[in-house]
């Protein structure tokens, strides 16, 4: 290894997020919810409900559930945990007879980087965030961002959300999404997004799984969080109509899911949507764009098993 390569990790922080391509559902990381005397597999049962304050949603078997617990992230190829998040239950909502626990994040840590690179990288990332004073950026505390990165040790899929009614049409990327074990599918969208009122009013939406090769196109559509549009034919990819709702979806999507909104409410900085899947079909067998923590990708790179870059 050259001297330049050896000192590079000590001069600049790792990227906070890594864009990778995985065939869903991801199976590289297991996630367990652990509390006194109990443990449950929640790899497909944990989503973000809000970023400010940082809160996690977990489907519960009843309206009680644990008061305090922790999410533990493990890689089957190694012993020990990659990371963990300490949770405190702040509320329980019941939607169509299904209980969803909302948990505040109290602390988080990880072991993807060795000491002393782990605290040094955290300091470098915090310094970079303090220097970024763009008023248009969504602001989170450095501590909350580090906690969120631990949550992303489990790769999160990216979709394009399509909404459409007589007054507003839009398509935009999201990764604060996911299923819960009670059959619900949830999304957390910033309260400031221009499409929130339409989603609340129309109560239906379509999710197109983003293929890895459409990463840059999907990112450019992020500007649609601030503005809608009217011409579906102007998009840089062809669209097809969804089966039940007739809402445009990406023709090249990995999968297309139609969701009926059962409930929506503001939780901190985000509007949390609880949905029921009306239809879902796989369109292609290729890899879907996912996001994982930059330090998790670095962990896998050191072991010679990095995720494929998107």
N, C-alpha and C positions, 0 to 999 in steps of 0.2 A: 504494500500500500504506500502511495506517495505521501509526502508530508502534507501537501495541500489537502488530500482526501482525509487524512487523519485529523486535521484541525478544523475542517469545515463544520462538523456538528457542534463545535464549541464557539463558533463565531456568529452563527445565525440560527434562529429557531427552525424546527421542523415545521412543515405546513400543518395548519390546524386540521385540515380535512384532506382526504385522498379520494379522488374519483376512480372507482374501480368497476369492472364488469363481472357480474356473477349470474349464473342461472338460478332463478328463484325457485323455492325459498332457500336462503343461505343456510348452510349446515356446518360452516367453519367454526362457529362460536356457539356454545351453549349458554343459556341464561337461566339462573335459578333464583326464585324468591325464597329467602330463608328467614325464618323467625323462630322463636323459642320452641324447640321440639318439632319443627315442621320444615319442609322444603317442597317446592313445586316448580316444575319446568314451565318457564314463562317466555321461552324464546319467541313464541308467536302470541304473546299476551302482555306486551308492555310498549306503550307509546308515550310521546310527549304531549302534555295537555297545555302547557304554557312555557314560555321562555323567560318571562319576567313577571313574577318570580318563577324560577324553574320548578316545574311540577310534572309528575309522571302519572299516567293512567294505567290501571291494571284491572282486568276483569276478575270479579270475585264470585265465589260459589254461593255466598249469601250476603246479607246487608251489613255484616260485621267485619270479618276479615281482621288481619293483624293491625295493631295500632302502630307498631314499629317493626321494621323489617329491613332487609338489605337485598339489593340485586347483586348477584355474583356472576361474573363473566369468566368463562373457562374455555381453553383451547384443548380439545381431546388429545392432541399430540404431546402435551406437556403436563407435568404435575403442578398443582397449585392454581391459584386464581390469577387471571390477567388483570382484573380490576373489580372494584366493588363500590356500590353507592348506598349510603345510609338514607333510609326513608322514614318519614313520619306521616301517618295518615291525617289529612286535613279535612276530608269530607268523603261522603259516599253518595252517589246519585243513583237512582233507580230509573231505568229507561225500558219501557215495555217489559217490565218484570225482571230485568237483568241488572245486577248490581255492578257498579264501576267505582273503584276506589281511586281517589285523587290523593297523591302522596307528594308532600313537599320534600325536596332534596336537601338534606342537612349537611352531608359531606360526601366526598368521593376521592378515591385514589386508584392508582394503577401500578403495575409492575412490568409494563412493556419496555421501559428503558431502565438501564442499570443506574445505580447511584455511582457518581454524582451527576450523570447527565440528566437524570429525571428532574431534580429540582432546578438545575441550571437551565434546561430547556423551558421549564415553566416560567422562570424569571424572564427569559428572552421573549417569550410569547406575551407575557404581561406588559413588558416594556413596549413591544410593538403595538399592542392595543392602546396603551396610553398615548402613544404618538399619533394614532389615527383619530384625528379630531373632526372628520367629515361629519357635519350635522345631519346628513341624509342617511348615514348608516344606522342600522338598528343597534342600540347600545345595550350591552350586558356587562355586568361586572366581570373582571378577570377571573374571579373565583367561580362564578356561574359558568363561564365558558369552559374552564377546565373540567368542571363537573359534567357538562354536556358532552365533552369529548370522551369521557369515560363511557357515557351512555352509547356513544357511537363505536365503541369497540365491537359491538354487534352491528354488522353492516346494515344500513337502512336503504331500502329501495327508493328510487326517484320515479315519480309519475308526472304526467301532464293532466291537470284537472280541467275538464270542459264544463262550462255552465252556459245555460242559454234559456232566455225567455223573451217575451215580446219587447222588453225594454233594454236588455243588456246581454251581450255575448262575450265570452272570454275563454282563453286557454292559457294556463300558466303552470310552472313547475312547482312541485312540493315534495318534501321528504319527511315532514312531520305527520306521518300517516301510519296506519297499520291495523291489523286485526286484533281483536281480543278473544279470549277463549270462550266467551259466552255468545259468540256468533255476531257480535257487533264489529263494525269497521269504523275507525275514527280518523279525523283530520283536525289539526290545529292550525288555524290561519290567522295571521295578524289582524287585529281589529281594524287597522288602517287600510287593509286591502280593499280595492274598489269593488270586488265581486262578493264580499260578505253579504250585503243586503240581498243580492239575487239568490245566493245559496240558501239564506234563511227563508226567503219568500217562496222560491220555486220548489225547494225541498227535494231536489234531485240533481245528480251530477254524474259524470263519467270520468273514470281514471284510465289513462293509457300508460302502460308500463313503458318507460323510455329505453329503447335499445341503446347499447353503449355507443354506437357510431353516431347517434343523434345528440351526444352530450353538449356540444357547443351550441347547437340549435336550441336545445331545451334551456340552456343558460340565458341565451338572448331573449327568450320569451319571459324571463323574469321581470322585464320592464312592464309586463301586462298586469303585475300586481298594482300598478299605479294608474293604468289606463286600459279601458276596454277597446274593442274593435268591432267592426260590423261585417267584414268580408272574409268568410272562411276560405275562399279561394285564393286569398292573398298570402296564406301561410306558406312557408318554405318546404312543405311536405303535403302529400295528398291526404284527404280525410275521408272517412266513411261514417255512415250513420249507425248509432248503436241500436241494438235489437229491440229493446222495449221502449226507450225514451226518444229515439230518433235524434239524439244529440251527437254532433260531430265528434269523432275520435280520430287519433292518428292511425292511418291505414297500416303503417309499418310498426305498430306497437307490438311489444312482446306479449301483452295481454290487455284485455279490455274488461273493465269491471263497471257495472251500473249500480249506483247506490241511491237509496231513498233515505233522506234525512229524517231520523226519528226525533232528534232533540238537538238543540244548539244553545249554548250559553257562553257568556264571556268569563274567562278565567284569566285574570291578570291581563297581560298584553295580547292574548289570543282569544279567538272565538273557537270553542271546542265543539266539533260536530260529531254526533253519534249517529251512525248510519246502519242500514241493513242492506246486504248485498242482494240485488234483484236478479242480476245475471253476471256470469263471469266466464270468459272463454280465453283460451290460449291461442294466440295468433301465430307466434313463431317460437322456436326452441332456442333462440340465441340468448346471449348474455344481456342482462338488464343493467342499466346504470345504477350503481349504489354509492353511498358515501360511508366511509369509515374514518376513524381518527387517524391523523397523520402518524402519531407515535405507534399505532397498531400496525400500519403498513410497514413502518420502519422495523418493528419487531419481527414481522414475517420476512422482510428482506434480509435481515441478519441471519435468519435461519435457512435462507435459500428457498423460501416458499412465499414470495410476495403475491398478493392478489394481482390478477391481470389489470393493467391500467386501462381506464376508459378513455 
